[in-house]
């Protein structure tokens, strides 16, 4: 059994997870990363994606996050999400609305910097959609 550590997933509305876990996979801005006990200290931006939690005492849990940041220490990890919900509670219409808004932001982009940022966000949302929703 792997060593456990404290993990908390917090959104503005509520505390979704606060427990001892063996590992957490988070969608960092530079790619997915697995956090385990004694992880080197890191602070990272979170992109829209799926957080996979493996509790020390239970079945794997998955949550959708829409941005935020994570503070990782050897003793634990706190993920402060802009918005987070269990994968089972994702609203297909809400995700479609977010993707449509991202497409509009892309078409309204005034310069290359805003266009690139909008393209990245749209790509993240469409990748998220493909990962959690059946066709």
N, C-alpha and C positions, 0 to 999 in steps of 0.2 A: 504494500500500500504506500502510495506517495505521501510525502509530508504535506500537511494542510496549512492554509493561511486564511486570514480574514479577507473577504471580498464584500464590497458594497456597491450596488447599482442604484443610483439615485436620479430621479427626474424631478422637475419642479413640482409635480403633482404628488409624488409619493416615493417612499423607499420600497424598491421592488425586491431587492435581495440584500440580506445582511447575515452571512453565515460563513462557516469554515468550508473551504473548497480545496480540491486537489489541483484544479487548473481552470483557467479562463482563457478563451480565445476571443480577442477583441479586434475590431476592424480599425486599426491605426491608419493615420493619413499616409504612411509609407508602406502599408500592406498589413495583412493579418499578423498578429503576434500572439504567441501562447505565453501566458503568465503562470509561473509556478512559484512555490515557496522559495525564498532566498533570491528572488529575481533582483538584478541590478536596478538601482534607482533610475527611473525614467518618467518623464511627463510627456504625453503625446496627445495630439489632436485625434479625435475620433470622427471617422467619416460615416455616412449612413451605411448600415450593414447589420449583420447578425452577431450577437454576443452569445457564445456557447459556454455554459457554466457546468462544471462537473463537481457537484457537491461531495464532500467527504462521506456523507451518509445519504445517498439517494441517487435517483435517476438524473440524467443529463437534462438541463433546462436551456431553452433558447429564447432570446429576447431581440426584438428589432429596436435599433437606436437610430435616431436621426441627427447625428452630430453630438459634439460635446468634447470632453477631454478626460484622460485617465491619469491618475497619480499612482505610480507603481513604486513600492518600497520592498525591501527584503521581507518585511513582516506582513505585508498586505497590499491590497489594491482597491482604490476607490475610483469608480467611473461615474462622472457627473454628466448625465445625458441631457441634451436639449429636450428630447422627448424619447420615451421608451415604453414599449408594451411587450407582453409575451407574444411570441410568434403566432400562437393560436388566436390571439385577439386582433390581429392585423385586419384592418378594414380595406378591402380591395378597392372600393370607390375612393377612399381617402388617398391611397397610394397612387391611383390613376390621376387624381386631381393634382397631387404633388408633381407627377411626371409632366402633366400638361403645363403647369405653371413654370417648370424648369425649361420646357421647350419655348414658352413665350419669353422667358428671360433671355434665352439664347438668341432668339430672333430680334430682341430689342437691344442687344449688346451694342454699345457705342464704340468700343475700341477692342483691340486684341486681348488686353488683360482681362476685361470683363467677359469677353467671348470665351476665352480659355477656361476661366473659372466656371462659367455656366455650362460649358461642355463637360467638364469634369463632374459637376454635380449631377447633370442629367445621366451621365454614364453610371455613376454610383447608384442612382435611384433605379435605373433599368436593370442593373446587375442584381440589386436587392430584390426587385420584383421577380426576376427569373429564379432566384435562389429560394424564395419562400412560397411563391404561389404556383400551383399547378396550371398548366396551359389550358 
